[in-house]
Amino acid sequence: MNRGLRRPISSEEIETFRRDGVVCLRDMFDQEWCDSLRESANTIPGNYSGRSFLWPFFEPFRELAFDSPAGEIAATLMGSETIGLMLDLCFIKDPNSKSLTPWHHDQPYYQMQGNQVCGMWIGLDHCDAANGAVEWIKGSHMWNRMFEPDPFDGSGQFEVVHDGRERVLNIDAERDKYDIVMFETEPGDCIVDYATVLHSAGDNTTDTPRRAVTYALFGGDARFQEIPPSRGVEDTRDLGLATGDVIPADHELAPQIWPKQPRGSWPEPKTWSYTDGTEGDFVAIQPDALEQAGAD
Ligand SMILES: O=C(O)CCC(=O)C(=O)O
């Protein structure tokens, strides 16, 4: 497994990321990573959008978080000396499934704000339009707009639009107006986007699963931000912080991953309480779900 960068990140890639808000970096995680993550992903219970906060429970996800190039990639692109991990997720589009990802950006889901806040999407399977490759609107990180997310289960819209947010635009009705890019990817490629970049993805119409790991990552300028409840499992975790707080490097639930910490100081899983999403269809990774899956 490549623990460090397989290749340098070029100045063109950094420039693309900052200009477009999104960049696809080819071949950053080797086959050994992809094999081990795929194997682990297959054991994780939950629905398409409901597999999150995995690193405390699944060893390959823990290794990926603390001892892979992910942190250094984000640090290099965002120009931050440190990177913290708010959340990891595994998006699995089952074979021949209705698993459309509605247009959204991630910022409203994130318990952090700042300029150095990004997502990272790591592909574990070949991915193209047929199995739900993600589309991104270039430059949407510059719009200075915040959109209320719609439920991921395709059930329509949340009733409430919170202060400072608006309904997400009907992008598909006016696709010509936007600079939309889709990357066809191979296992080990990764796509990094600012948290305010709008993106969506189609169904998986193929006979094989489409698996991806995604991260919510933050740099040195990020601060904790309280977000409205019931938009996803991530906002049910009590991080014990108040809006505006610096997220400490040794936070047990949102730890620093770059610079890397010695293995012995990686945080141990901690007990926390879940609340069921009342509006969405999120299935949290819970102790009983883990037992059902035979994981420890
Ligand atoms: O992989 C997908 O289908 C969705 C990914 C996504 O929405 C994200 O990473 O924020």
The ligand as an SDF file (V2000), in Angstrom:
LIG
                    3D

 10  9  0  0  0  0  0  0  0  0999 V2000
  -20.4330    8.9730   -4.9830 O   0  0  0  0  0  0  0  0  0  0  0  0
  -21.5140    9.5040   -5.0340 C   0  0  0  0  0  0  0  0  0  0  0  0
  -22.4490    9.0250   -5.6300 O   0  0  0  0  0  0  0  0  0  0  0  0
  -21.8010   10.7890   -4.3500 C   0  0  0  0  0  0  0  0  0  0  0  0
  -20.6280   11.4490   -3.7970 C   0  0  0  0  0  0  0  0  0  0  0  0
  -20.9630   12.6950   -3.1030 C   0  0  0  0  0  0  0  0  0  0  0  0
  -22.0250   13.2380   -3.1990 O   0  0  0  0  0  0  0  0  0  0  0  0
  -19.9570   13.3010   -2.2870 C   0  0  0  0  0  0  0  0  0  0  0  0
  -18.8430   12.7680   -2.2140 O   0  0  0  0  0  0  0  0  0  0  0  0
  -20.2630   14.3240   -1.6640 O   0  0  0  0  0  0  0  0  0  0  0  0
  1  2  2  0
  2  3  1  0
  2  4  1  0
  4  5  1  0
  5  6  1  0
  6  7  2  0
  6  8  1  0
  8  9  2  0
  8 10  1  0
M  END
$$$$
